[in-house]
Amino acid sequence: MRDRDVRERLYRQVRAIYAQEPDTRFISELVLNRGAARIDLAVINGRLHGYEIKSDADTLDRLSTQIEAYDSVFDEITIVVGVRHLARAEDLIPRWWGIMRAESYAGGVELSVLRNPETNPRQSGRAVAELLWRDEAMALLRRYSITKGLAKLNRTLLAEKIDELLDRSIVFAFTREALKARVGWRVDEQQTLCDGLFPPVARL
C-alpha cells in the first residue's frame, strides 16, 4: 500500500464529507512555518483541519517534528496511518489528534475512523498568521488601523505583530477566509493530483 493509494482514497472520502458545504476549500501539500513543513491535505471552512498520511510504505522518522508544526497551525489534525505503523503512531501523536486506519484490500484502500479529532490546544496565532501573504497581512492590519511603522516589515515580522496586537479569534478567522479567497495560487502547468480532484498549490 503506497502513499498515493491512501492519498487518492482520502481525498475522495473527505470531499464526499463536505459535498454539501460549497464554502470548503481543499489544499494539497499546504506549506507551513515558512517552508519548514507541509501537510498532505488541509481542509478549510469554519475550521482548519489537517490530514497527514503515513502509509505502510512510509516511515515515522519525521512525525515528531511534524507534530509540532501541525499543532501550531490547525484547529484539528488527523493522522491517516497504515496498519504497519498504527501502534507506534498512537504512541507518538497527541491525544487530541484523530486517527484513521488505512488498510489495503483487493479493490483498493479502505479508511476507517478509529478516533475523531478534538480541538487542538497548542494552536499559535503567530504560526497561523505566517500562512498569510504579505499583502494579506497588511490588509488585516489596515482593517484595525494599526499599520503605522509596519509597512516595511517582512512577512515573518508582520506575523509577529499580528499575533501581538490582535485577538487570535480575529487572526484565525481572517486567515481562513484569505486562504479560501486566493486566486492564482495553483500551479497551472503541473499535473493535477489524484485524478484531478485537487490541483497542487504553489509554495507559500
Buried (B, 14 or more C-beta within 10 A) or exposed (E): BBBBBBBBBBBEBBBEEBEEEEEBBBBBBBBBBEEEBBBBBBBBBEBBBBBBBBBBEBEBEEBEEBBEBBBBBBBBBBBBBBEBBBEEBBEBBBEBBBBBBBBBEEEEBEBEEEBEBBEBEBBBBBBBBBBBBEEBBBBBBEEEEBBEEBEEBEBEEBBBBBBEBBEBEBBBEBBBEBBEEBEEEBEEEEEBBBEEBBBBBEEB
